[in-house]
Amino acid sequence: MIRRLGFWAILTGTSLACSVAWAQSVISARSGTVHYIEGKTLVNGQEVESKFGKFPEIKDSEVFRTEEGRAEVILTPGVFLRLGENSSVRMLSNRLTDTRMEVVGGSALIECAELLKDNALTFLFQDKTILFHRKGLFRIDSDPARLRVYNGEAVVVAQGATATVKEGREIGLNGVLLAAQKFTKEQAEDSLYVWAKRRAGYLAMANVSAARKVQSGYGMNSWTSSGWFWNPYFGMFTYLPLRGIYTSPFGYQFWSPYSIASFYARSVRGYSGGGGGYSALQSGASGYNPSLGYSTASRGASYGGGGYSSAGMSSSAGSSAAASSAGSSAGRGSSAGAGGGGTSSGGRR
């Protein structure tokens, strides 16, 4: 359900709370909101039309698929589903307390920043049930059929057998479950991974001003749960954790309203003056990037178990990637967002 409200909107696992500010659309409190598209995408065979600030939902039993394009779908608060080209998923249940999706074909990358206590997330592929109990980065492919765990841990259940897959490992999803194997950096970082990393960067950009808005004007007493928060400057929803800082497997940071004040304080302390802009805070720590408008983490995301580490974007790399992506997005679902070239689009059916 889409409504027009003059609000900054917060979407949490249990409620939708608002504070007077800019006018924009609000999404209902269910999983399956199509947040961003590039190229041609369809819901039940009907093409999704791009329109700024409009976000269609994937309802129960509906199939969402991409053709020559990619898509980002937001599920339970803190969970992003990103689909590669020629991929499709079926929504089995869009309830936050029992979100279940089937990967029909193609490639699906799932970034799980947080699973709220009353939320549940399950993916199915053929006769396999895939459970995520903690945060991490996961990928399901249909050809070859496999599950990769970049970060975190997943459980696969099939025909009475159970396999736990830890980070840096993959398991085949055809036939009988076999032991998980290691995978390499070269195998993991394909075009879908790189695109998902850019999307995570845009969402992190939108997070900073959104967290600041809640901290300075929304009302901290009302901030009681992690959730999706509408940022009209960027024309997108972003993720706000309840407390602390979430560092994504891609190296980007998402600030809570309770921690964002320290970000701004550190940015001011790091100002060098004399045309030097903002200086790095310290080696190995996150630093403010004036080109992007948020902190980039220099530490890598470990892929464990003898796997590999992927360093977070540096200031220069993050800036060039954002510029490149903003300039080359396949514009079918693409509208320019304010602040550093971030792009987002909704759609309407």
Secondary structure, DSSP 8 states (H G I E B T S, - for coil): --EEEEEEEEEESS-EEEEEEEEEEE--SSS-EEEEEES-EEETTEE-EE-TT---B--TT-EEEESSSEEEEE-STTEEEEE-TT-EEEEEEEETTEEEEEEEESEEEEEES---TT--EEEEETTEEEEE-S-EEEEEEETTEEEEEEESEEEEEETTEEEEEETTEEEE-SSS----EE--HHHH--HHHHHHHHHHHHHHHHHHHHHHHIIIII-GGG--S-EEEEETTTTEEEEE-SSSEEE-TTSBEEE-TTTHHHHHHHHHHTB--TT--B---STTS-EEETTTTEEE--SEEE--TT--EEE---HHHHHHHHHHHHHHS-GGG-EE-SSTT-EE--EE-
